[in-house]
């Protein structure tokens, strides 16, 4: 096992800083790619929700018209 160093030289600190920066750049690129996937899924879901909203609106109009027709039929029979 390597012994612990008691002091850090400027060169070693610069190397560490460079490795840390590279790690964050790689992680940042991976995160951007992940967010792009999430955004595309949200866009697809948004389209599906819009379609569902349209269907629900159409169904409510049809049910409302049917209810008005039923009420009119009952009133005319009285």
Residue pairs with C-beta under 8 A, 6 or more apart in sequence:
5 12
8 16
